[in-house]
Amino acid sequence: MVDVQVASTWNRLCGVLDGHGVRQPPPVPYVALVRGTGPGGQQTDQWEWGPNRPELQRFIFVDVGGGHTVAIVLAAPVAADFSQFVDEATPIVQTMTFEP
């Protein structure tokens, strides 16, 4: 588990990815932290995830065996509400089960 946030000094801008992996404007301060492809491995199945500034996110990585890892990302709609959001979401996350 790790909490992440784009540094206030980060100045690289990226458009947000749409549902097809195409960058859309407007550009925002963003860092892609995890990337992957869907089951088909096609260009349209590619995805990435990471925070936009000033968003704070909690990444929870779960080893589900068979060489697979699940990333659970908690992101509050308002950065100032992050602690309360995580406190409320954590009991839900703790009920999740995964099979390879």
N, C-alpha and C positions, 0 to 999 in steps of 0.2 A: 504494500500500500504506500502511495506517495501522493502528496499534494503538490500541484504545480500551478505556476502563474507566469505569464510572459513578463520579463523584466521591463521596468519603465524605460530602460535605455535601449531596448530592442527596436530597431527601425526598419526591419525588412517587412514589407507588406505583401500580403497574398489575398487574392479573391477567395471567397468562400466556395467550397465545392458544392455543386448541386447533386441531385440523386443519380446522375450519370457520370460523376467524376470530373465534370467540367467546371473550371473556375469562373465564378460570377463576380461582377463588381458589386459594391465598391471595395477596394482593397482595405484590409485591416491588419494591424500588427498581430501576427499569427505564427505559431510554431507547430508543425505536424510532429506528434510524438509517437504515434503508432500508425502503421500502414499495413495493408493486406489486400487480399483478393477474395472474392466470394468463391463458392464451390466450383464454379465453371472456369475460374482463372482467366476470364476474358477481360479485355480493356474496360468494358462497361461494368465489370464486377469489382474494379479497384476502389479502395476507400482509404481514407486517412482520418485521424482524429487528433485534436489538440486544442489548446485554449486560444481564444482571442483576448487581447488586452482590453479591459482589466480583469477578465473572467478568471476565477480560481476554480480548479477542478481537482477531484480526488480520483486517482486511478487505483483500482484494486485488481491485481492480476491473480488468476486462479489456474493452476496447473490441473487440467482435467485428464491427463494421461494420454498415451498414444501420440505424443509429440504435439499436443494441442494446448493452447493457452487461451483463456477467456479474459478479456479486459472489461471490467465494469467501470463506467465513468459516471461520477456524480458531479453535476454542474448546476449550481443555483442560478436561477434567472437573474438575480441581482447579487453582485459580489459581496455586498455588505451582509447578505442573509446566508452566507455560505455555512457558517458553523451551525446555525439552527437547521438548515436544510440537511446537512450531513447527519446531525443528531436524529432527525425524523426519518431519514432514508435508510440509515444503517440497520435498524431492525428488519426492514424489508429485504435488504441485501442478505442478511444472515439467514433468511428462510430459503434462499435460492439453492438449487441443486443442479449439477451438470453431469452429463455422461459423455464419454468420448464417442 
